[in-house]
Amino acid sequence: MAEAAVIIAEAAATVDKEFVSMNIQLNLLDYQSELKIKKEDGKRYLFDPIRKTYLVLTPEEMVRQLLIQYLLAERNISKNRLALERALKVNTMTRRWDLMIYRQDMTPWLLVECKAPEVKITQSVFEQISAYNLTLRVPYLLVTNGIDTYCCEMDYEGETFKFLEKVPDLKGC
């Protein structure tokens, strides 16, 4: 079994049943053949096509890279419209968001928080991405652990949000 499948399969039993009806099936394992993994000095590394470098392979990084492959292949997002792990201030603390998709005019459009497969997607994960979004005010938020994926559309005027049944169409934005 490929490394991505092993990492995700080990955590599959931890799915939080509370959110099952809103879960979006991205089938990220379909993209594992696109990943480039190497072993060097006893460590495993995963190639990041956006930053064009090898990174230490961690479960969270595996999920991030599988999602990137999905976005590139399935959603035809240009690499130039993706940014990874940028710093921002949340209250007085510096934090890093995982992935941002930008519109054609390079304004933020969809903010992503990736978790390792063994990390359940719970209310605290939504609170984390919401805190990041306080200053960013991105129209869409997506959280995933490679097993479960949830996407919300923000309504800033009404001060609400709604869960979506699929990742929004990125064409024309």
N, C-alpha and C positions, 0 to 999 in steps of 0.2 A: 504494500500500500504506500502511496506517495506521502511525503512528509506533511503536506498541507492536509491531506485527508486524515492522517493520524492525529494531528493536533486538534482538528475540528471534531472528529469523531469522539475523542476522549471526553469532550465536554458536552456532547449532544444530550446527555441524560439530565443536564442541569437546567433545561429550558424552564423559564418562569411561565407557568400556565396562565397567569393573569393577563398576559398580553397576546396570547396565541391568536386571537381573532384579528389583531391588527398587524400581525407579522407579515412582512413582504419576503417572498422566496426569491432570492437572487441566484441561488445555485452557484455560489462562488467557487466551489470545487471544480466546476467545469473549466476554469481558467488556470488550474494548477500546472498544466503543461506549458504555459507561457512563462512561468517563473524560472529564473536562472539562479541555481543554488550551487555554491562551491564550498569546499572544506579546505581550511588552511590552518596550520598549527593547532589542530584538534578542535577548531571552532567552525561552526557553519555560518555561512554568509548568504544573503539574499540580495540580488541586484535590484536597485530602485531605478526604474527608467526615467523618472522625473528628475531626480538629483544626479543621475548618471554615476552612481557609485554603489559599491557593495556595503551592506549594513549587517550587523550581527543579527542572525535569525532568532527572533523571539516570537512567541505566539501572537502577540499584538501586531508585530511587524508583518507577519504572514498574512493576517487578516487585512491589513492596510494594502499590502501589495496585491492580494487577490481582488480587492475592491477596485484598485487602480486598473487592473487588467480588465475587469468587468466594464468599467467606465470607458476605457479605450476601445474595447472590442464591441461591446453591446450597445453602448450609447454614443459612440463615435465622438467622444470629447477629445479635443486637441490637448496634447501634453502642455501646451503653452497656457491653457486655461486652468491648470491644476497647480496648487501650491501645498506644500507639506510642512507641518510642524513649525509654525510661526509663533512668536511670543506675543502676548498681550497682557495688559494689566487687568486683574480682577480684584477690585477694591485696592488693597495695597500690595497684593502679591502678583508676581509674574507667573503666568501659566503659558502653556503651549497647546494650541488646537492642532488636531491631527491632519485634516485635509480640508481644503476649500476649493470649490469650483466657482470660477468667475464667469460672468456674462462676457459677451463679445467686447463690450466697452470696458471690461476689466473691473467692474464693480462686483463685490461679493454676491453670490447667488445661492449657494448651498454649502452649509457647514457640516462637516462629518466628524463624529467621535467614534474611534475604533477601540474595541476592547479585545482582550484575549478570549478565545473560545470558552475558557472555564469561568469567565466573569459573566454573571447573569446581568441581563439588561433590566435594571430596576429603576425605581423613581430617582435614586441618587445619580444615576447616569444621565437621566433627563435634566436633573438639577444642575449637573456639571456643565452640560452643553448650553443650557439656558443662561448660566452665569457668563459663559464665554460670549454669548450672543447679546448680552446687555448693551455692550458698546458697538458691536458689529451690526446688529439689526438686519440679519440676513433673512430673506423670505422663506427659506426652507432649512430644516435641521434633519440630519440623518444620524442614527446610531446603529452600530452593528458589532456583533462579536463573531461574525462569520456564519453563525447558525441562525440567529435572529436578527432581523433588520426592521427598523421602524423609521418612518419619515413623517414629519409634521410640517404643515404649512402655517406660517405665522400670520396673525391678523393683528397688527399693531394698533390700528384705529379702534378695534373692538376689544383689544387687550385679551385675545383668546388665541387658540390654535386648534387645528384639527388634524387627526391622524389620517394619512393617505393610504390607499390600498396598493399603491405602486409608487416607485420613484418618479417624480414629475418629468415630463418631456423636456429635455434640455435644448432642443432645437429652437432656434430663433431667439434665444435669450442672450 
